[in-house]
Amino acid sequence: MKSGKKNLIIISMTLWLVILIIFTVLSSIINLEILFVLWLIGLLVILELSDSVYLQPHYIRYIKSVAAVGVIVFFIIVALKVMEIIGK
């Protein structure tokens, strides 16, 4: 059963990334910051829906560490945007 949940996480994350890339290409506006933020939102939603309260497999801990790094990068992007707006 564990591998089924792991496969479901991989499939849903891959599907989310494919949808993001398709909409990015169709809108013809390729902005990596927006793509990163939307990827992070999807990762956090999938993590929240797949996380168990009592049992935490190693791949969930790995996804949580990737999400933590993603949140740190998100805060750096926000800080740079705020500095850009203040600098004008």
Biopython code that builds the backbone (N, CA, C, O; Angstrom):
import numpy as np
from Bio.PDB.StructureBuilder import StructureBuilder

atoms = [
    (1, "MET", "N", (0.806, -1.191, 0.000)),
    (1, "MET", "CA", (0.000, 0.000, 0.000)),
    (1, "MET", "C", (0.853, 1.262, 0.000)),
    (1, "MET", "O", (0.450, 2.296, -0.533)),
    (2, "LYS", "N", (2.036, 1.167, 0.603)),
    (2, "LYS", "CA", (2.899, 2.331, 0.651)),
    (2, "LYS", "C", (3.333, 2.755, -0.749)),
    (2, "LYS", "O", (3.365, 3.947, -1.054)),
    (3, "SER", "N", (3.660, 1.802, -1.587)),
    (3, "SER", "CA", (4.121, 2.149, -2.931)),
    (3, "SER", "C", (2.994, 2.758, -3.747)),
    (3, "SER", "O", (3.249, 3.576, -4.632)),
    (4, "GLY", "N", (1.734, 2.372, -3.466)),
    (4, "GLY", "CA", (0.602, 2.968, -4.165)),
    (4, "GLY", "C", (0.468, 4.447, -3.848)),
    (4, "GLY", "O", (0.187, 5.257, -4.731)),
    (5, "LYS", "N", (0.672, 4.796, -2.579)),
    (5, "LYS", "CA", (0.601, 6.197, -2.179)),
    (5, "LYS", "C", (1.773, 6.982, -2.769)),
    (5, "LYS", "O", (1.622, 8.128, -3.193)),
    (6, "LYS", "N", (2.932, 6.346, -2.787)),
    (6, "LYS", "CA", (4.109, 6.995, -3.353)),
    (6, "LYS", "C", (3.915, 7.234, -4.846)),
    (6, "LYS", "O", (4.244, 8.307, -5.351)),
    (7, "ASN", "N", (3.385, 6.246, -5.550)),
    (7, "ASN", "CA", (3.121, 6.414, -6.980)),
    (7, "ASN", "C", (2.071, 7.480, -7.234)),
    (7, "ASN", "O", (2.173, 8.228, -8.206)),
    (8, "LEU", "N", (1.062, 7.560, -6.375)),
    (8, "LEU", "CA", (0.032, 8.583, -6.514)),
    (8, "LEU", "C", (0.614, 9.987, -6.348)),
    (8, "LEU", "O", (0.220, 10.913, -7.058)),
    (9, "ILE", "N", (1.545, 10.145, -5.418)),
    (9, "ILE", "CA", (2.208, 11.437, -5.223)),
    (9, "ILE", "C", (3.024, 11.804, -6.461)),
    (9, "ILE", "O", (2.978, 12.945, -6.920)),
    (10, "ILE", "N", (3.767, 10.843, -6.998)),
    (10, "ILE", "CA", (4.594, 11.095, -8.182)),
    (10, "ILE", "C", (3.724, 11.446, -9.382)),
    (10, "ILE", "O", (4.033, 12.379, -10.123)),
    (11, "ILE", "N", (2.643, 10.705, -9.576)),
    (11, "ILE", "CA", (1.757, 10.968, -10.717)),
    (11, "ILE", "C", (1.086, 12.323, -10.581)),
    (11, "ILE", "O", (1.002, 13.068, -11.557)),
    (12, "SER", "N", (0.605, 12.658, -9.385)),
    (12, "SER", "CA", (-0.073, 13.942, -9.218)),
    (12, "SER", "C", (0.893, 15.112, -9.370)),
    (12, "SER", "O", (0.522, 16.145, -9.927)),
    (13, "MET", "N", (2.128, 14.968, -8.882)),
    (13, "MET", "CA", (3.104, 16.046, -9.045)),
    (13, "MET", "C", (3.503, 16.215, -10.511)),
    (13, "MET", "O", (3.664, 17.337, -10.991)),
    (14, "THR", "N", (3.660, 15.096, -11.216)),
    (14, "THR", "CA", (3.986, 15.158, -12.638)),
    (14, "THR", "C", (2.852, 15.779, -13.434)),
    (14, "THR", "O", (3.086, 16.595, -14.325)),
    (15, "LEU", "N", (1.633, 15.397, -13.117)),
    (15, "LEU", "CA", (0.472, 15.970, -13.798)),
    (15, "LEU", "C", (0.372, 17.467, -13.535)),
    (15, "LEU", "O", (0.062, 18.233, -14.448)),
    (16, "TRP", "N", (0.626, 17.895, -12.307)),
    (16, "TRP", "CA", (0.597, 19.315, -11.972)),
    (16, "TRP", "C", (1.661, 20.084, -12.763)),
    (16, "TRP", "O", (1.387, 21.170, -13.274)),
    (17, "LEU", "N", (2.860, 19.532, -12.863)),
    (17, "LEU", "CA", (3.919, 20.208, -13.619)),
    (17, "LEU", "C", (3.592, 20.278, -15.112)),
    (17, "LEU", "O", (3.866, 21.288, -15.759)),
    (18, "VAL", "N", (3.012, 19.218, -15.657)),
    (18, "VAL", "CA", (2.632, 19.226, -17.075)),
    (18, "VAL", "C", (1.561, 20.286, -17.326)),
    (18, "VAL", "O", (1.632, 21.014, -18.316)),
    (19, "ILE", "N", (0.574, 20.378, -16.440)),
    (19, "ILE", "CA", (-0.465, 21.404, -16.592)),
    (19, "ILE", "C", (0.141, 22.797, -16.509)),
    (19, "ILE", "O", (-0.225, 23.674, -17.291)),
    (20, "LEU", "N", (1.055, 23.015, -15.582)),
    (20, "LEU", "CA", (1.708, 24.322, -15.469)),
    (20, "LEU", "C", (2.492, 24.673, -16.733)),
    (20, "LEU", "O", (2.406, 25.796, -17.231)),
    (21, "ILE", "N", (3.243, 23.727, -17.239)),
    (21, "ILE", "CA", (4.050, 23.992, -18.431)),
    (21, "ILE", "C", (3.164, 24.242, -19.643)),
    (21, "ILE", "O", (3.467, 25.117, -20.455)),
    (22, "ILE", "N", (2.077, 23.491, -19.780)),
    (22, "ILE", "CA", (1.165, 23.698, -20.909)),
    (22, "ILE", "C", (0.559, 25.092, -20.849)),
    (22, "ILE", "O", (0.527, 25.790, -21.863)),
    (23, "PHE", "N", (0.074, 25.515, -19.675)),
    (23, "PHE", "CA", (-0.515, 26.848, -19.576)),
    (23, "PHE", "C", (0.528, 27.953, -19.747)),
    (23, "PHE", "O", (0.221, 29.023, -20.271)),
    (24, "THR", "N", (1.747, 27.695, -19.309)),
    (24, "THR", "CA", (2.813, 28.681, -19.506)),
    (24, "THR", "C", (3.134, 28.846, -20.985)),
    (24, "THR", "O", (3.309, 29.968, -21.460)),
    (25, "VAL", "N", (3.212, 27.747, -21.708)),
    (25, "VAL", "CA", (3.508, 27.808, -23.140)),
    (25, "VAL", "C", (2.341, 28.427, -23.902)),
    (25, "VAL", "O", (2.551, 29.225, -24.816)),
    (26, "LEU", "N", (1.120, 28.069, -23.535)),
    (26, "LEU", "CA", (-0.049, 28.623, -24.222)),
    (26, "LEU", "C", (-0.196, 30.124, -23.986)),
    (26, "LEU", "O", (-0.649, 30.848, -24.873)),
    (27, "SER", "N", (0.177, 30.587, -22.815)),
    (27, "SER", "CA", (0.073, 32.024, -22.546)),
    (27, "SER", "C", (1.251, 32.796, -23.131)),
    (27, "SER", "O", (1.235, 34.026, -23.163)),
    (28, "SER", "N", (2.256, 32.091, -23.586)),
    (28, "SER", "CA", (3.476, 32.648, -24.191)),
    (28, "SER", "C", (4.183, 33.652, -23.282)),
    (28, "SER", "O", (4.916, 34.520, -23.756)),
    (29, "ILE", "N", (3.962, 33.530, -22.004)),
    (29, "ILE", "CA", (4.680, 34.339, -21.019)),
    (29, "ILE", "C", (5.441, 33.367, -20.126)),
    (29, "ILE", "O", (4.868, 32.743, -19.233)),
    (30, "ILE", "N", (6.717, 33.252, -20.377)),
    (30, "ILE", "CA", (7.523, 32.314, -19.611)),
    (30, "ILE", "C", (8.215, 33.084, -18.492)),
    (30, "ILE", "O", (9.222, 33.759, -18.709)),
    (31, "ASN", "N", (7.654, 32.968, -17.296)),
    (31, "ASN", "CA", (8.210, 33.616, -16.121)),
    (31, "ASN", "C", (8.527, 32.516, -15.109)),
    (31, "ASN", "O", (7.624, 31.864, -14.585)),
    (32, "LEU", "N", (9.789, 32.322, -14.847)),
    (32, "LEU", "CA", (10.206, 31.236, -13.963)),
    (32, "LEU", "C", (9.779, 31.465, -12.520)),
    (32, "LEU", "O", (9.570, 30.503, -11.781)),
    (33, "GLU", "N", (9.646, 32.723, -12.105)),
    (33, "GLU", "CA", (9.219, 32.992, -10.739)),
    (33, "GLU", "C", (7.777, 32.548, -10.526)),
    (33, "GLU", "O", (7.459, 31.932, -9.509)),
    (34, "ILE", "N", (6.907, 32.857, -11.478)),
    (34, "ILE", "CA", (5.509, 32.437, -11.368)),
    (34, "ILE", "C", (5.418, 30.923, -11.450)),
    (34, "ILE", "O", (4.661, 30.307, -10.699)),
    (35, "LEU", "N", (6.173, 30.323, -12.345)),
    (35, "LEU", "CA", (6.180, 28.867, -12.470)),
    (35, "LEU", "C", (6.658, 28.209, -11.183)),
    (35, "LEU", "O", (6.102, 27.195, -10.761)),
    (36, "PHE", "N", (7.682, 28.777, -10.559)),
    (36, "PHE", "CA", (8.195, 28.231, -9.307)),
    (36, "PHE", "C", (7.173, 28.346, -8.188)),
    (36, "PHE", "O", (6.982, 27.397, -7.428)),
    (37, "VAL", "N", (6.514, 29.491, -8.074)),
    (37, "VAL", "CA", (5.527, 29.690, -7.012)),
    (37, "VAL", "C", (4.345, 28.742, -7.197)),
    (37, "VAL", "O", (3.866, 28.162, -6.223)),
    (38, "LEU", "N", (3.871, 28.578, -8.421)),
    (38, "LEU", "CA", (2.770, 27.652, -8.663)),
    (38, "LEU", "C", (3.188, 26.209, -8.404)),
    (38, "LEU", "O", (2.396, 25.419, -7.890)),
    (39, "TRP", "N", (4.428, 25.857, -8.755)),
    (39, "TRP", "CA", (4.940, 24.522, -8.444)),
    (39, "TRP", "C", (4.979, 24.305, -6.935)),
    (39, "TRP", "O", (4.618, 23.234, -6.448)),
    (40, "LEU", "N", (5.416, 25.321, -6.200)),
    (40, "LEU", "CA", (5.496, 25.211, -4.748)),
    (40, "LEU", "C", (4.114, 25.058, -4.132)),
    (40, "LEU", "O", (3.937, 24.269, -3.204)),
    (41, "ILE", "N", (3.138, 25.793, -4.629)),
    (41, "ILE", "CA", (1.770, 25.660, -4.134)),
    (41, "ILE", "C", (1.264, 24.239, -4.376)),
    (41, "ILE", "O", (0.683, 23.625, -3.481)),
    (42, "GLY", "N", (1.479, 23.726, -5.562)),
    (42, "GLY", "CA", (1.067, 22.357, -5.860)),
    (42, "GLY", "C", (1.761, 21.344, -4.973)),
    (42, "GLY", "O", (1.132, 20.402, -4.492)),
    (43, "LEU", "N", (3.055, 21.532, -4.754)),
    (43, "LEU", "CA", (3.814, 20.621, -3.891)),
    (43, "LEU", "C", (3.267, 20.639, -2.470)),
    (43, "LEU", "O", (3.109, 19.587, -1.849)),
    (44, "LEU", "N", (2.978, 21.824, -1.956)),
    (44, "LEU", "CA", (2.465, 21.922, -0.595)),
    (44, "LEU", "C", (1.067, 21.318, -0.464)),
    (44, "LEU", "O", (0.760, 20.683, 0.545)),
    (45, "VAL", "N", (0.223, 21.510, -1.471)),
    (45, "VAL", "CA", (-1.115, 20.918, -1.438)),
    (45, "VAL", "C", (-1.036, 19.393, -1.492)),
    (45, "VAL", "O", (-1.700, 18.705, -0.716)),
    (46, "ILE", "N", (-0.228, 18.870, -2.403)),
    (46, "ILE", "CA", (-0.079, 17.421, -2.513)),
    (46, "ILE", "C", (0.534, 16.841, -1.244)),
    (46, "ILE", "O", (0.142, 15.761, -0.802)),
    (47, "LEU", "N", (1.479, 17.541, -0.664)),
    (47, "LEU", "CA", (2.089, 17.083, 0.583)),
    (47, "LEU", "C", (1.070, 17.057, 1.714)),
    (47, "LEU", "O", (1.033, 16.108, 2.497)),
    (48, "GLU", "N", (0.252, 18.084, 1.802)),
    (48, "GLU", "CA", (-0.748, 18.151, 2.863)),
    (48, "GLU", "C", (-1.799, 17.053, 2.706)),
    (48, "GLU", "O", (-2.250, 16.477, 3.696)),
    (49, "LEU", "N", (-2.184, 16.767, 1.481)),
    (49, "LEU", "CA", (-3.192, 15.736, 1.255)),
    (49, "LEU", "C", (-2.655, 14.322, 1.438)),
    (49, "LEU", "O", (-3.420, 13.408, 1.745)),
    (50, "SER", "N", (-1.367, 14.130, 1.257)),
    (50, "SER", "CA", (-0.816, 12.780, 1.338)),
    (50, "SER", "C", (-0.135, 12.479, 2.662)),
    (50, "SER", "O", (0.208, 11.326, 2.925)),
    (51, "ASP", "N", (0.067, 13.480, 3.496)),
    (51, "ASP", "CA", (0.769, 13.275, 4.762)),
    (51, "ASP", "C", (-0.142, 12.589, 5.770)),
    (51, "ASP", "O", (-1.338, 12.870, 5.844)),
    (52, "SER", "N", (0.438, 11.698, 6.532)),
    (52, "SER", "CA", (-0.286, 10.977, 7.577)),
    (52, "SER", "C", (0.149, 11.511, 8.934)),
    (52, "SER", "O", (1.289, 11.940, 9.110)),
    (53, "VAL", "N", (-0.762, 11.480, 9.877)),
    (53, "VAL", "CA", (-0.454, 12.012, 11.197)),
    (53, "VAL", "C", (0.452, 11.068, 11.984)),
    (53, "VAL", "O", (1.369, 11.520, 12.670)),
    (54, "TYR", "N", (0.206, 9.779, 11.890)),
    (54, "TYR", "CA", (0.895, 8.826, 12.740)),
    (54, "TYR", "C", (2.074, 8.124, 12.072)),
    (54, "TYR", "O", (2.949, 7.592, 12.755)),
    (55, "LEU", "N", (2.100, 8.119, 10.764)),
    (55, "LEU", "CA", (3.144, 7.393, 10.049)),
    (55, "LEU", "C", (3.789, 8.327, 9.045)),
    (55, "LEU", "O", (3.098, 8.990, 8.273)),
    (56, "GLN", "N", (5.112, 8.381, 9.053)),
    (56, "GLN", "CA", (5.811, 9.280, 8.147)),
    (56, "GLN", "C", (6.915, 8.523, 7.414)),
    (56, "GLN", "O", (8.013, 8.362, 7.946)),
    (57, "PRO", "N", (6.633, 8.055, 6.194)),
    (57, "PRO", "CA", (7.655, 7.350, 5.426)),
    (57, "PRO", "C", (8.809, 8.289, 5.054)),
    (57, "PRO", "O", (8.692, 9.511, 5.144)),
    (58, "HIS", "N", (9.913, 7.690, 4.637)),
    (58, "HIS", "CA", (11.096, 8.492, 4.316)),
    (58, "HIS", "C", (10.863, 9.417, 3.136)),
    (58, "HIS", "O", (11.439, 10.504, 3.093)),
    (59, "TYR", "N", (10.032, 9.018, 2.173)),
    (59, "TYR", "CA", (9.810, 9.895, 1.025)),
    (59, "TYR", "C", (8.983, 11.114, 1.405)),
    (59, "TYR", "O", (9.128, 12.161, 0.773)),
    (60, "ILE", "N", (8.126, 11.020, 2.409)),
    (60, "ILE", "CA", (7.377, 12.190, 2.884)),
    (60, "ILE", "C", (8.334, 13.161, 3.571)),
    (60, "ILE", "O", (8.219, 14.374, 3.393)),
    (61, "ARG", "N", (9.275, 12.637, 4.353)),
    (61, "ARG", "CA", (10.272, 13.515, 4.984)),
    (61, "ARG", "C", (11.128, 14.210, 3.933)),
    (61, "ARG", "O", (11.484, 15.378, 4.096)),
    (62, "TYR", "N", (11.463, 13.499, 2.849)),
    (62, "TYR", "CA", (12.244, 14.096, 1.768)),
    (62, "TYR", "C", (11.433, 15.200, 1.073)),
    (62, "TYR", "O", (11.967, 16.267, 0.771)),
    (63, "ILE", "N", (10.160, 14.943, 0.824)),
    (63, "ILE", "CA", (9.314, 15.950, 0.187)),
    (63, "ILE", "C", (9.166, 17.171, 1.097)),
    (63, "ILE", "O", (9.127, 18.304, 0.617)),
    (64, "LYS", "N", (9.083, 16.940, 2.408)),
    (64, "LYS", "CA", (8.991, 18.068, 3.342)),
    (64, "LYS", "C", (10.259, 18.912, 3.330)),
    (64, "LYS", "O", (10.190, 20.136, 3.445)),
    (65, "SER", "N", (11.419, 18.269, 3.192)),
    (65, "SER", "CA", (12.659, 19.047, 3.131)),
    (65, "SER", "C", (12.746, 19.826, 1.829)),
    (65, "SER", "O", (13.237, 20.955, 1.820)),
    (66, "VAL", "N", (12.275, 19.242, 0.723)),
    (66, "VAL", "CA", (12.232, 19.973, -0.552)),
    (66, "VAL", "C", (11.269, 21.148, -0.445)),
    (66, "VAL", "O", (11.554, 22.228, -0.962)),
    (67, "ALA", "N", (10.136, 20.951, 0.217)),
    (67, "ALA", "CA", (9.172, 22.029, 0.407)),
    (67, "ALA", "C", (9.752, 23.134, 1.283)),
    (67, "ALA", "O", (9.506, 24.313, 1.027)),
    (68, "ALA", "N", (10.515, 22.776, 2.305)),
    (68, "ALA", "CA", (11.135, 23.776, 3.166)),
    (68, "ALA", "C", (12.134, 24.628, 2.385)),
    (68, "ALA", "O", (12.171, 25.848, 2.543)),
    (69, "VAL", "N", (12.934, 23.993, 1.552)),
    (69, "VAL", "CA", (13.872, 24.744, 0.703)),
    (69, "VAL", "C", (13.097, 25.628, -0.273)),
    (69, "VAL", "O", (13.499, 26.761, -0.539)),
    (70, "GLY", "N", (11.989, 25.115, -0.806)),
    (70, "GLY", "CA", (11.155, 25.899, -1.710)),
    (70, "GLY", "C", (10.560, 27.119, -1.042)),
    (70, "GLY", "O", (10.470, 28.181, -1.657)),
    (71, "VAL", "N", (10.150, 26.981, 0.219)),
    (71, "VAL", "CA", (9.603, 28.127, 0.955)),
    (71, "VAL", "C", (10.688, 29.170, 1.197)),
    (71, "VAL", "O", (10.421, 30.369, 1.117)),
    (72, "ILE", "N", (11.887, 28.736, 1.486)),
    (72, "ILE", "CA", (12.999, 29.678, 1.681)),
    (72, "ILE", "C", (13.280, 30.429, 0.383)),
    (72, "ILE", "O", (13.467, 31.646, 0.401)),
    (73, "VAL", "N", (13.311, 29.721, -0.738)),
    (73, "VAL", "CA", (13.523, 30.379, -2.034)),
    (73, "VAL", "C", (12.370, 31.338, -2.337)),
    (73, "VAL", "O", (12.588, 32.412, -2.896)),
    (74, "PHE", "N", (11.143, 30.952, -1.968)),
    (74, "PHE", "CA", (9.987, 31.826, -2.163)),
    (74, "PHE", "C", (10.166, 33.129, -1.391)),
    (74, "PHE", "O", (9.905, 34.205, -1.930)),
    (75, "PHE", "N", (10.608, 33.049, -0.136)),
    (75, "PHE", "CA", (10.828, 34.253, 0.649)),
    (75, "PHE", "C", (11.932, 35.123, 0.052)),
    (75, "PHE", "O", (11.859, 36.350, 0.122)),
    (76, "ILE", "N", (12.942, 34.506, -0.527)),
    (76, "ILE", "CA", (14.005, 35.275, -1.189)),
    (76, "ILE", "C", (13.435, 36.002, -2.406)),
    (76, "ILE", "O", (13.762, 37.166, -2.636)),
    (77, "ILE", "N", (12.592, 35.332, -3.184)),
    (77, "ILE", "CA", (11.972, 35.959, -4.352)),
    (77, "ILE", "C", (11.103, 37.136, -3.920)),
    (77, "ILE", "O", (11.136, 38.196, -4.544)),
    (78, "VAL", "N", (10.324, 36.951, -2.852)),
    (78, "VAL", "CA", (9.469, 38.031, -2.354)),
    (78, "VAL", "C", (10.315, 39.201, -1.864)),
    (78, "VAL", "O", (9.993, 40.357, -2.136)),
    (79, "ALA", "N", (11.384, 38.910, -1.150)),
    (79, "ALA", "CA", (12.251, 39.988, -0.652)),
    (79, "ALA", "C", (12.882, 40.760, -1.805)),
    (79, "ALA", "O", (12.974, 41.986, -1.748)),
    (80, "LEU", "N", (13.316, 40.063, -2.847)),
    (80, "LEU", "CA", (13.898, 40.754, -4.002)),
    (80, "LEU", "C", (12.868, 41.611, -4.718)),
    (80, "LEU", "O", (13.185, 42.714, -5.164)),
    (81, "LYS", "N", (11.630, 41.116, -4.836)),
    (81, "LYS", "CA", (10.568, 41.909, -5.471)),
    (81, "LYS", "C", (10.235, 43.149, -4.646)),
    (81, "LYS", "O", (10.009, 44.222, -5.204)),
    (82, "VAL", "N", (10.203, 43.009, -3.326)),
    (82, "VAL", "CA", (9.935, 44.161, -2.467)),
    (82, "VAL", "C", (11.055, 45.172, -2.580)),
    (82, "VAL", "O", (10.798, 46.375, -2.643)),
    (83, "MET", "N", (12.292, 44.708, -2.607)),
    (83, "MET", "CA", (13.423, 45.626, -2.761)),
    (83, "MET", "C", (13.378, 46.313, -4.116)),
    (83, "MET", "O", (13.752, 47.481, -4.229)),
    (84, "GLU", "N", (12.928, 45.607, -5.146)),
    (84, "GLU", "CA", (12.800, 46.193, -6.482)),
    (84, "GLU", "C", (11.728, 47.284, -6.490)),
    (84, "GLU", "O", (11.906, 48.328, -7.117)),
    (85, "ILE", "N", (10.628, 47.044, -5.801)),
    (85, "ILE", "CA", (9.553, 48.034, -5.751)),
    (85, "ILE", "C", (9.978, 49.249, -4.918)),
    (85, "ILE", "O", (9.691, 50.387, -5.290)),
    (86, "ILE", "N", (10.644, 49.016, -3.821)),
    (86, "ILE", "CA", (11.099, 50.139, -2.973)),
    (86, "ILE", "C", (12.164, 50.948, -3.687)),
    (86, "ILE", "O", (12.228, 52.165, -3.514)),
    (87, "GLY", "N", (13.000, 50.304, -4.484)),
    (87, "GLY", "CA", (14.084, 50.985, -5.180)),
    (87, "GLY", "C", (13.630, 51.911, -6.305)),
    (87, "GLY", "O", (14.403, 52.751, -6.767)),
    (88, "LYS", "N", (12.382, 51.762, -6.748)),
    (88, "LYS", "CA", (11.911, 52.615, -7.854)),
    (88, "LYS", "C", (11.542, 53.991, -7.409)),
    (88, "LYS", "O", (11.131, 54.815, -8.226)),
]
sb = StructureBuilder()
sb.init_structure("model")
sb.init_model(0)
sb.init_chain("A")
sb.init_seg("    ")
for serial, (resi, resn, name, xyz) in enumerate(atoms, 1):
    if name == "N":
        sb.init_residue(resn, " ", resi, " ")
    sb.init_atom(name, np.array(xyz, "f"), 0.0, 1.0, " ", f" {name:<3s}", serial, name[0])
structure = sb.get_structure()
